Amino acid sequence: MMLIPPLLQKGDYIYGSFIKPEMINGYIKSSDPSNKDALIGQYFFSYSSVSQAIAYAKASLTQWQKKSIESRIVPIQKLQEDIVKNHQFITKTISLESGSPLHEASSEVNESILFLQYLIDASPSILDEIQQKKYTQVPAPLGCLFVLTPHVHSFFYGVIFCASALITGNVVVHKPSRYTPAIGQLVAEIWDRCSLKRGVYNMVQGPGTHISQQVMKNTLLDGIVFCGEYDTANSIHRRTPVHLPLRLFCGGKGTGIILSDADIDDTSNTVIAALTRSGGQSPYGLSRIFVHESIIEDVLETIENRLKNVHISPPNGEQPSQLGPLISEQALSQYIQQGESIEKEGHKAICPAQKHTNETGFFVFPSMYRMYQSSKDLFLDIEVKGPTLLVYTFAQEQDVVGMIKKISYRRSLSIFSQRESTITQEKINFGRICYNKTHQLPIVSTMPHGKCGNGHREGLGIVRSLIQYINKERIP
C-alpha cells in the first residue's frame, strides 16, 4: 500500500496539545477514495482520550462563558485569517481525502470563509437580541458539547459547527468522520494557531459507534451536536439519555420541479452539476426532479446524453473532474443496491447505477431512473444514495404539489421556469425555494423540513440552537 504525504498523524487534540495516550483501543485508516490502495494515514483512537477531552473542556467552560462576545470573536477572526492564508493547502487536503474535484474543494474553503464572516458580523446582534428578551431565567449556552461532523463537506461542517458553538459560549469536543480524520486533524491544527484558551476546543478521532458509547456514559457532558445521515441521527437519539440536549442536523438532498416553459439546456446543466456534487453525496445536491409531461422526453434525452459525457476521474487528473469517487466501499455497495431495488419495483433505468471501469477507486457512473406512478413504491421516503437522479412526471401544478409533500427529505426545492410559479412555501413545506438554481452550502438561516429538520435551523440559525432556555416563560 502506497503512503501519501503530506500529513503527519499527530494524535488527539486535548487541552491545547496533540497527545498520544498510553492506551490505544484501535486504529482508523484514511485512504484516498480515488485510489483505495493509497494510504493517507493511520489514526489511533482511545477511549481514555474521549473522557480526558470532555473533562478538560468542562473545566474550561466557566471562564470561557464569562468572556464577552467581543473576546470570543477574536479567535474566530484568527481562524478565518488562517484559512485564507492556507487556502491552497486546505483545498488539496480536502480533495485528497474526500475525492472531491479541486474546484469543489476550493469552493468549500471559500464557503467556510464566508460563513465565518457572517458569523462574526451577525452573532453580536443575534446574542444581544436573545439577551434583551425578558425570560424568567437568563438564556445561557448549552455548555460542554460533543460535536460529530460528517465526511461530506467535512471541513466546512467542522469549522462552522465548532465556531458557532464557541462564539455562543460553549466549549467543544469535536469528532470528525472516521472517513476524514486528516481533515479533522487539519481543523484542529488551525484552531491550535488561533490563540484559543486551552481546553475550549478539543478533537478526538475514532469510529462513531465506538466513541459514542463512551460519550453516552459521560456525566460531564451538557449536550450533543450531530450532523449527518438521518438513520445515524435516529440511532444517536435512541441512545442519548433523556436529560441530555441533542441537536440533530440531518442529510437529505434537494428536489426540483421543471415546468413546461423551463430552459431545458440551462436546467439540465444545473441539475447535473447538483447531482454530481461531492460524488453525488452532498446534502445540497439534487436527487429528484418532477418534470411537466409536455417536455419529459426532451428533458430525459438531454440529461441522459450529458450524463454519459460527465468526466469521471481522480481530482488530480489531467482533465478537471466533474464527478469524484464515493467515500468508501460501503457507499459504493449501497449505491448499486439502491439502483437494483428501484428497478425491481418496475421503474426504468435510463442510466443504471454501475461501478466505473476505473477500479482503483470508488468510482461509479451517475444514474437516472424514470419513475412510474403505477408502481407501489415511488421511493419518496428514502435518502437517495450517490449520484442518482429519480425523474417523475406530472400534468398539473396541483398534482406535483401533492406528490412532493410526500417526500420525507424536504431541505430545498428548486423551481425551473421562465415565469413566476404559483407554488409557494406555504403549499409545499420545504426549507427553502430556489428559482432556476439549486441550494448551496447553508449561510443564511433556513429551516429544513421532514427528516432533514429537527426544529433547528441551518446556517446562522445554528447560533440560536446552541443557546438553552431553562424556563421559556416570558416576564409580563
N, C-alpha and C positions, 0 to 999 in steps of 0.2 A: 504494500500500500504506500502510495506516494505522500510525503508530508509537504504541505504548502506553507511558506512563510506568509505573513509577517508576524503573527500574533503569538506572544509568549503567554502561556497559561499561568496566571498569577494567583489563582485561588479565589475564595470568597472575600468579599469586601465588608469588613466589620469594624466599626468604631474608627473609621478613618484610615484603615490599613488593609492591604491584601494579606490574607493569612492562609496557612496550610495547617489544618487541625491534626491533632495526634491520632484521632480515629477517623479513618476514611471508610465510608459504607458502600461506596461504589463509584463507577465512572460513567459519564455520558460522552459519546463521540460526536464530534462535529465534522461532517463531511460536506464537500461541495456537491449539491444536488445535481449539478450539470456534469459531474464526474465522480460517481459514487465511490471510486477507488482512491480518490484524493482526500487524505485526512487533513483537516484544518487543525484539529487539536483534540486532546482528550482531557476532559474536565472532571475532577473528582467532586463528589458530594458527600456531605457529612451531616448527620442528624444533630450532632452537638453544635455545629455552626448555626443551624436554624435557631436553636434555643439561645445561643450567645447573641446572635444578631438581634433577636427580639428583646432580650434583656437590656442590651446596650441602647437600643432605640428607646425603650421605655424610660430608661434612666435619663435620657436627653430631652424627654418630652416637655417637662415643666419649664425649663429655661427657654426652649425654643418657642413655646406658646407665649411667653412673656414678651418676646421681641415684637417690635412694631411691624406693621405691614411693609413699611419702607425698608426696614432692616432685612426682612425676609426676601424682598425683591432683589437685593444686591447679588446673592449667589445665582439667582435665576438669570440676571443680566450677564453674569460671567459665564454661565452655561451657554447662553446664546452666542456670546462672543467667541467662545472656544469652538463651538460647532461651525460658525462662519469661518474661522481660521483654519480648521481641519476638514473643511468640506470635502475635498478630493479624497482624502484617506478614508473618511467615513463612508463615502459613496462606494468606494472599491470594496470595503469590508462588507457592507450590506449586500452588494452584488455577489460577492464571493460565497457568502454563507447562505443566502436565501435563493440565489439563482436568478434574481431579478435583473432584467436588462439594465445597463448602466444609466440610461436616461430615466428609467423609473426610480432607480436608487437615488439618483441626484434629485429628482422631484420630491422624494420622501424627506431628504435632508432639508430642502427648501421649505417644505410644508411644516417641518418641525420648527424651523427658524421663525416662520410666520406665526405659528401658534404661540410660541413663546412671546413674541412681540404683542400679540393681542392679550395674552395673559398678563404681561407686565403693565400694559396700558389700562386694562379693564378691571383687574382684580381689586384695586383700592376702592373704586366706586361700588363694585358689587358687594364687597365686605362691609363697606360703610353703610350701604342701604340695608343690609341684614342687621347690622348693629343698631340702626336708628329705629327699627320697628320695635314696638313695645311687647315684650313677652314676659310671662311670669318668671321665667328664668332666662338668663342671658345665653344666646346661641354660642356654641363652642365647637372647636374641631373634634372630629371623632376620636383622635388620639394616636395610638400606635397601630399602624396599618401594615398588613401583609398584602403586597400588590403583585398579582400574577398577570403577565402580559404574553401575547401570542407570538407565533413565528411570523405571521403575516404583518407587514409594516412594523416589525419588531422594534426598530429604532424609534420610530415616531411614537408608538404607544409607550415604550419605556420612558421616553422623555416627557410626554405630556401628562401622563398619569402621576408620575413622581413629582414633577414640577408643580402640578395643581395641588397635590397633597401638601407639599412643603409650604407653598405660598399661603395656604389656609391655616397653617399652624400645626399640621400633623407631622409625624415622623414616620419613616418608611423602611420596611424590609422588602426589597424588590426581588422577585424570582422570575427571570426571563424564561422563555420556552426552552425545553430540552433540545429543540432543533436549532436554536440560535444562541448558544452560550457565548460565542465570540462577540456577537453584537451586544449581549448583556454585559460582558466584561468591558466592552468599549464604552457603554453608557456609564458604568461605574468609574472608569478612568477619567472621563470628562468631569463627573461630579467631584472627583478627588482633586481636580485642579481649580475648583471654584471657591476655595477658602470657606467651605461649609463647616459648621460646627460639628465636631466629631460625634458620631452616633446618630445624627439626624437622618442620613441616608445610608442604607446598608444593602448589600446584594449577596444572595446565595444561589448556587446552581443546583440542578438536580431534576429528576423526573417528577412531574406534578403529583402523581399518585402517592409516591413515597414521601415527598416533602409535605404534602397537605395533611397526611396522617399525623405528622409531628406538630403541625400548626394547630390542628383542631384540639390538641391536648394542652396547648399552652394557655395558661390563665392570665398572662400579662398582656395578651393581645386585645386591642379595642375594636378591631374591625378588619374585614377582608374586602379587597377590591379585585374583581376578576374581569378580564377582557378576553373573549374567545368564543368558542362554539357553544351553542345552546345546550347540547347534551352534556358537555363538561360542566357548564354552569349549573345545570339541574342537579348533577351529581354532587357538586360542592354545596348546593343549597340543602340537599337532603342530609348531608353530614355535618353541617355547621350548627353549633349549639344555638338554641333559640335566642339567647341573650346577646349574641354577637352580631353587630350591624354588618350587613352584607350588601355590597354594591356590585351589581352584575351588569356588564355591558356586552351584549351578545352579538354574534355574527348574523349572517343572512344577507343576501345580495339584493340589488335593486330590480325593479320591474319597469318595462317600457310599454307604452301604448303608441302604435303607429297609425295615425289617422289617414283617411283616404287622400288628403292633399299633401302629405309629407313629401319632402325631397328625398327620394329613395337612395340616391347616391350618397348624400351627406349623412343621412340617417344610418345607412349601412356601415359607413366608416366609423361613426360614433359608437354604434353597437359593438362592432368588432374590437375597437380599442378598449371598451369597458369590459368586454368578455374575456380578453386575454390579459388583463392587468394582473400583475403578480402571479403569473402562471395560471390565471383563472381562479385564484384563491382569495382575492381581495373582497372584503365585505362591501366595498364601494364600487364593485363591478356590476355586471348585469347578467341575470340568468334566465329571465323570462321576458318575452315580448308578445303582445297581443296586437295582431295586425288586422286592419279592415279587410273584409273579404274581397273588395274590388281590386286590391293591389297585392294580395297574398302571394300569388305566383311570381310576380316581379320581385318582390322582397326576398322570397326564398331563393330564387335563382341568383340574385345579386350577391346575397350574403354567402351562399354556397360557393360561388366562384371565387370570392375574396378569401373565404376561409381556407380554400385549397392553396392559396398563394401566400398565406401567412408564413413569414420566415421564422423558423424554429431552430434555435441554436444556443450554445453557451453564450453568456454575456460578453465574453472576451473574443468572440469570433470576428472574422474579417468583415462580415456584413452585420450591421446593427440588428439585434434580435427583436422580434415582435412578441414572441411567446417563449418565456423561460420554462424551466422544469417545475414539476411539483416538488414538494418539500421532502417526500420520503416514499419508500416502497409501499407503505401502508396507504398513503394518499393516492398513489397510482392504482393500487388494487381497488380501492373504494370507487375511484372514477370509472374504471372498467365495469365493475359490478353494477353500478348505478345505471350505466347505459344499457346493460343487458336486462335489467329489471324494467326499464322503460319500454324496451322493445317487446318484452314478454306480455305487456299489457295492451299490445296492439298498436302502439304508436310507431310512426315511420322514421327510420334513421336516414336522414338526408346525408349527414356526415356522422358515421358511427364513432363511438368512443374507442380509440385504439392506441396501443403503445406506438411510439415513434420508432423509426428504424435506427435512430441513434441509441444504441444500447448502453452507452457509457453513463448516462444519467437517467433521471426520472422524467423523461420527455414523453409527451403524448400529443396526438393530433387533436385540435379543437373539434368539438362535436355539436351537431344540431339535430333536433328531433321535431317533427311535425306532430302536434298533439291533437288527438281526435276526441271530441266531446262525447262520443258514443262509448268511450272506454269507462270502466268503473273507477279507475284511478287516474286522475289528471295530474298527480304529483304536485298539488298546490301546497302541500303541508311539509315538504321536505326542504332541507338546506342543501341546495344544489351543489354538487362537488365539481371542482375543477372547471376548465373552460367548456362548460356545457350550456347550450342555449336551447330552451324549450319555447316552441313557437305555437301560439294559439290563434284561432281565427274568431272574429266577431262581425256582426252585421250592424248593430246599433250601439250607440254610446251607452245606453242604459243597460245593454247586455254585458258589456265589458266591465261596467261598474260592479255589477252583481258578481262577476267572476273574480275580479281582483280583490274584492273584500273577503274572499275565502282563502286568500294566500296567508300563510302563517307568518311569513317574514316580511314585514312592511316597513322597511327602513326608508326607502325613497322611491318615487315614481317619476319617470321621465316621459313627457308627452311630446311626441314629434308631430308637428303640424305647422302650416303656414297661416293659420288663423287662430283666434282665441277659442280655447276649448271650454265647454260647459262643465267639464269635470273639475270639481273643486275639492279642497282639503276636507270640507265637511262631509262630502259624499263618500270619500274613499278611505279616510282614516289612516293615511300614511304619514311618516315622519316629515317628509318634505316633498314638494313637487318641483321638478326642474323642467324647463321648456327647451327642447332641441339640444339638450346636453344631459350628461349623467352626473350624479353626485360625486364630489371629490372627498378627500380626507376631511374630517369634521373640524372646522374652525369656529363657525358661528354655532350658537346653541340650537340644537334640534332634538326633538323627542321621537325616537323610533317607536313603532307600534308592533303589536303581535309578539312573537317570540324574540324579536330584536330588542324590545323595550321592556324594562322592569321599573318604570316610573322614574327613571333617571335620564337626564338629558346628556347628549354628547357635546363635543366642542367645549366652549366656555361654560356650558351648563354643568360640567364636571365640578367646577368650583362650588356650586351650591350643594351638590350631592355629598360633598365631603365635610359639610357642616351638620351638626346634630342639634335637635331641639328637644331638650328633656321634657319640656311641657310646652305644647304649641298654643295654648290658650292665650289670646291677646288680652292685655290690660285694657279695660274700658276707657 
